[in-house]
Amino acid sequence: MNAATEQLDQYTFTDFTSLRYSPKFVAESLQISSQTLKAIEKDNDLTIDRIRGPVGVRSYSLMDMFRIAAIRRQNGNTKGLGRQITISTYVQKGGTAKTTTTCNTGILSALAGYKTLIIDNDPQADVSSMLGYDPDQTTEELAELGLPVDRAVEGHLGNLMRLGSTFPPMDLDQVIKKPFGEDGPHLIPAFDSLDDMDVVLRNAQGADFRYSLFIERARQGKVPHCDLSSYDVIIMDNAPSGTMLSRNSLAAADFLLCPIRMDKFSFRALSRLAFKINDMSADFGRAPEIIAIPTMYIRNRPRIQANLARLSSLFPGKVTEQQLIHSEDYSKSLEDGIPLVLWKQGTENSLGAFRKVFDEVMERAKSVLEKSK
């Protein structure tokens, strides 16, 4: 066995194009009936593979699933948000499921028919890895392993913003990744050199607002090399540290998703964040809306339930009613290299709970947008 083969045996590689799903899973993911799913295929002349056998059961690829979601949006079957929104997933505390929340929220957003962009704003690049990209391997190294070279990451947000001379300037089509095809969520990935962006931002004029200015102009189509005007939802993943990258992400966001464990240290982190948001509002007249999501929740534990009640009283109207329930499904799906909401073995306590949290988040976002008109 040569060195490349040994490496390949240890390399977690998921070929998303090879995954297949049942009509039941697809219908549930799109929140439609099996009959509606069939009608969409017929009306749009979609060719779906069938499993060989006497019945010939339909077998969907991820590209099929996201294509059907896009068709429903084009046909007006799913309601839009009214305007583009930017979401930032952040709380200054590790181990609260921020990356899991970002990745799965982005996928569910695309399945809901929203054109979705995920921006990895963490130099550790965990959301990029979760979506199938390797920030640690070059194209040459991947080719040596016999893996698709497009799994390599060659650019990030720093290359697109073109601040200073630290990062070579790149266009969006050189950086963007599309792990599930054109109709799935798109990704601006990250790798470790994004860490240098902290220094770049500190040396820039209006340091705390560079992301905000860039994303707003890009959403309006005013940045020719990085036109983000087609996206309904932009969601940013962040490290738990209070770097300039995270601070810029807060300033750029319309909504903050804050996954919170049911312990006093997470509460303290959210309290600090709430004070920071209040200061932003006082100083600049705008601040993102907080949506706190209880994570690693265990039912029928008096201490956990008491902490949830305390969280809801500290942040009235900011906490989702549905919790993300503690489940081994999160680690098992991660080991399989498949995001939870696309993992067929997901249970009602994991996949089902996440779908409900997503629905609640989007309803809250719609409500806020409606009130701001």
Secondary structure, DSSP 8 states (H G I E B T S, - for coil): --HHHHHHHH-----GGG--B-HHHHHHHHT--HHHHHHHHHHTT---EE-SSSS--EEB-HHHHHHHHHHHHHTT-S---SS-EEEEE--SSSSS-HHHHHHHHHHHHHHTT--EEEEE--TT-HHHHHTT-BTT--HHHHHHTT--GGGB----HHHHH--TTSS----HHHH-B-TT-TTS-EEE---GGGGGHHHHHHTSTTGGGHHHHHHHHHHTT--TTS--TT-SEEEEE--SS--HHHHHHHHH-SEEEEEEESSHHHHHHHHHHHHHHHHHHHHHS---EEEEEEESB-TT-HHHHHHHHHHHHHSTTTB-SS--B--THHHHHHHTT--GGG-TT--IIIIIHHHHHHHHHHHHHHHHHHHT-
